[in-house]
């Protein structure tokens, strides 16, 4: 069985992106899903000076190890002011000091959602262009607009959007 690592790029305890990532990961057959919470990787803001003084933060090493142990990654990014959340960016900054190819050539399904009609489209665009340089092997991407209208009781209720995500998942071989 393949191991899927699913997480939302948000530190919100009720992260809509974490909900979407967990849902999407559950669509894959013959896989186990491990769910990460960014709150378990709360570190001081990265700086070269801090790294020089204290070395790579142990939580960054733990995050990097989790990526390394996965066969597949499902990541749904929160959009804060058109880009990554500060919590996710900080973890990415720390982990990239271990290896610039932070995602370690792991295949990835990249998602985004937001309460708005664009569904995190800006951050998804940034990440689909950037993550391959950081070692992600992108297998698909999906934006879920208007989260609270289209996702209820743990699933996507908009049939067209659900079919789109199902098609993306069915085209990915684990």
Helices and strands as residue ranges (DSSP letters): E 2-9, H 16-25, E 31-35, G 38-41, H 48-54, H 58-69, E 72-77, H 86-96, E 106-113, H 121-130, G 131-134, E 136-144, H 147-150, E 151-152, E 155-156, H 159-170
